Amino acid sequence: MSTLNRPQRGIALPVMLIMLAVMMLSSIYLLRSTNSTTMTTSNLAYDSALAKAADLGLHTAFQFLATQPKAALVADIPAAGYVASMAPNRGVNHPDFWTGSTTVRDGANNTVQYIIHRMCMLPGAYNASAPANNCTLTAAKQAVASSTGLGDSLSTDRSEYADMPELHYVVTARIYGARGGNVVTQSVVMMGP
């Protein structure tokens, strides 16, 4: 038989259909991958915007702490979202953690909720007159290098601490976004008595 009279087998059509199916599946995967990347980027930008809005609560609380006389900070001040104690077993997900909080609105009409906790077990004084009140305190560094006195460390870079400790305050802010997202931010503020 000659090559002209040979029957056609049609192998090119199934090969082309398989290649077309592979190309179609690849394009669908590429399209879905692009959409998912766009959604992830959009969600990250949204969370970043919420975190920046929640910072307003931190700044408002810091302004409150900076302007209050220290003697006033031994008792709760509910109107300002200030609590003079902090229970160690209550985190931000515990409903009682937010008791006494207050809200503030930013320019984009976001509502930011914040609360300030003094890191003490009880309200009231923190010093020797209230030994049951266990507070988190830090003594601030005055100098890094100093001459070595009798009985002191021989290290030349030892720390010398101030006599007056600084109290720790935890400022927590949260915001709920319109699309169901929420952000919680915290800051620790140390201030002298």
CORFEN-V352100 format. One record per run of one state. SS is the DSSP state (alpha for helix, beta for strand, coil for the rest). FROM is the first residue (numbers start at 1). LEN is the number of residues. If there is no record, write none. Layout:
BEGIN
SS,FROM,LEN
SS,FROM,LEN
END
This chain:
BEGIN
coil,1,10
alpha,11,57
coil,68,2
alpha,70,5
coil,75,2
beta,77,1
alpha,78,3
coil,81,1
beta,82,2
coil,84,11
alpha,95,4
coil,99,3
beta,102,4
coil,106,5
beta,111,8
coil,119,1
beta,120,1
coil,121,7
alpha,128,3
coil,131,4
beta,135,1
coil,136,1
beta,137,7
coil,144,16
beta,160,17
coil,177,5
beta,182,11
coil,193,1
END
